[in-house]
């Protein structure tokens, strides 16, 4: 019965990994101390909704699109942005304008990167985190680490099963050993499947409370082509193909080679 020791090692590794994943997944559900227990989706600004749905880059893209619709910024399908009105009306617009050089033209990909790293976005994230609507610092990394731990535990189970089969035991059949190791393996694969489904269901930036507000906001004001829809769903909600091409230029891995409008 020496193979039972391998089985115990497999269970120990799996339980440790699952506990780590569950703790990481449960942490975002706990509001920050002093945060309000209930929020309403109407309290969210478009910038806040954009951050919860897509993170810093979504905030930058929303700012670019908002300024373009007001004719204060021109976005060319070739991937270049041109300043028309150099006066920012809020910190996020100021961060976009601050990314331009003296000639008032820059690639969209550069402007988006600078605006996404601006302190205004960091302040926005901190505010949402304190309200319990965004994942806290390191929350996403902890969840990813928990998933990796479960994957490693799955490999451990398979390795322990192989080792158990190599240990001669006249009173135990191969089928019996495989059946015993199938139990932790099924649990590990089930945890990974649930984590994958939950990963598709969340934005990666919003807490459970934040995701609830995003769903409510989408039901009420998420009309395709609107700024709200862009904040919630990103560039796929932009109906103008040339404008969508301008905003997506850097995402396709190409840097604009010349300026155009």
N, C-alpha and C positions, 0 to 999 in steps of 0.2 A: 504493500500500500504506500510505497515511497512516493508514488505519483501524486498523492493527495497534497503533499507539500507544494508541488508546482501549482496545483489548483488553488491553494490558499494564497500563494503569491499573486496569482492572476486576479483573484477577488480583491486582495488588498490594494493592488495598483488601480483597479477599476473603481473601487469605492472612493479612493483618494481623489481620482480625477473627476468623478461625477460630483463629489462634494465641492470641489473647487469651481466647477462649471456652474453649479446651482447657486453658490454664494455670489459669483460674479454676475449671474443673470438676475438675482434678486436685489442686488445693491441699487440699480437704477430706479427700482420701484419705491425706494424709501426717500421721501421728500427731504430736502435740506432743512436743518433746524431753523425754525421761525418762518418757513415758507407757508403760504396759504394752502389750505387743504383742498380748495376747489377753485378752478379757473373756468373762464368762459372763452370760447374761440373768438368772440368779438373783441376781446382784450388784446389779441395778438396783432402786432403790426405786420406788414408784409415782409419786412426784413427778418423779424423773428420767425415767421412761418417758413421763410426761405432757409434760415439756418437749421431749424428743426428738421426740415425735409431733405436738405441736401448739403448742409455744412457751409463753410466759408466761401467756397467757390460759387455756390448757388446764390449767396448774398451778393457777391460781386457781379454775377451775370444779371441778377434782377436789377441792380443799380444801373448797369449799362443799358439795359433794355428800357428802363423807366426814363432815363435821360434822353435816349434816342426818340422815344415816343413824344417827348416834349420838345423835340427839335433843338435840344441843347447839346447834343452829341450826334455825330454821324458815324454809322457803322457800315462799312463797305463789305460786299460779299468776298472781296479779295483778302479780308482779314485785318484791315486797318481801321483804326478809330480816329476821328478828328473832332477836336473841341470847337463848339460853336459859342457856348456861353461858359466863360471860365469861372463863374461864381457858383460855389457849392451851396446847396440849401440845407444839407444835413451832414453829419460826420462821414457817412458812407459816400456821398457824392464828393466830398472834399478828398477822400482817400483815392477815388477814381481820378479826379483831376490832378492830384499830386503825382500820379504815375506818368503824366505826360511831360515831355521835354519842352524846351522853349518854342519849338515850332508847332506845338499843338497836335502832333500826330505820333501815334505809337501803334504797334501791333496789338490786336485785341488780347492775344494770349499773354503779353507782358502786363497789360493793364489789369487783367483779371488776376494774375498771380500777385501783383503788388497790393491790390485792393483786398484780396483774401487774407493777406498777412497783416493788414492794418490793425492798430490798436482798437479801432472802433468795432471791429468784428470780435476781437477778444473780449471787449467790454460787454458786447451783446451776448456772447456765450456765457460769461460769468453771471450776467443778470438772469438768463434763462436757467442756468444751473442752480442758482440760489432759490429760484421759484419752484424747483423740482420738475421743470419741463424738459430740460436737456440732460444728457448723460454727464455725470461728473467727470472731472479730469482723470484720465486713466481708466474709465469705465469700459470703454470699447476695447482697450488693450487687454484688460482682465478677462473679458469674455472670449476674445481670440485666444488668449493663453489657456483658458479652460477647455476650449475646443481642441487645441493642440494636445493637451494632456489626455483627453479622452481618446484621441487618435493614437497616441503613444501607448495608452493602456490596451487598445485593441491589438496593436502589434505585440505587446507583452503577452496577451492571452494566447495568441497564435504560437508565439515562441514557447511558452510553457506547455501548451498542448503537444507541440512537437517533441519537447524534452520528455514529457510524460510517456509518450509512445515509445521512446527509446529505452525506457527503464523496464526491464523484464519483470513481469508479475504473473505468475501462473494462475492466480485466482481471479484475474481481471481481464476482460476482453477489450479489444480495441474499440468496439462499439460503445461499451460502457464509458470508457474514458472520454470519447468524443462527445457523448451525450452530456456528461458533466461539464465539460468545457464549453459546450454550446450555450449554456445558460448565461454565463458572463458575456459571451460574445454577442448574444442577442441583445442584452441590456446595453452594451457599448454601442452597437449599431443603431439601436433605437434612440439613444441620446444624441448621436450624430445626426440622425434623420430629423429629430425634433429641432435641434439647433439650426439645421439648414432651413427648415420651414419658417422658424421664427426669424431667422436672418433675412429671408425674403419679405417677411411681413413688416419689418421695421426699417427705418431709414438709416440706423446706425448712429444718429445724432440725438434723436428725441427719446425721452423716457416714456414709459407707458402712458403717463398723464399727458405728455406732449403729443404722442401719437393719437390719443383720443381727440385732442383739440384739432389736429390736422384733418382727421376724418370728418369731423363736424364742419370745419371750414370748407373742405372740398365739396361736401354735400350742398352747402348753402351758396357758395360763391365761386366754385371751381369751374367756371365756364371756359371751354377751350379758347385759347387766344388771349385771355385776360391776364393781367399781372398776377392775380391770385393763382391761376392755373400754372403759370410759369414758376411761381414760388413753390408750389406743391409738387409739380411733376417735371420741372426742368425744361430743357430746350425742346423736348418733344411736344410741348404745349404751344410752341411758337408756330403760328400758321403761315407767316411769310417765309418762303423758302430761302430767299436771299439773306434775310435777317438771321434766320437760323444757321445758314452757312457761315455768316460772319462770326457769330458767337461760338460756333463749333469748330472754328478753324484750327485752333491749337490742339483740340481733342483728337483730331485726326492725325496728329503727329507731324503736321506741315507748318512751316513758318512762312508767312507771306514774303514774297521776294520783291514786291514793288507796291507802291501806294496807289490806291485807286478808289473810285467811288461809283 
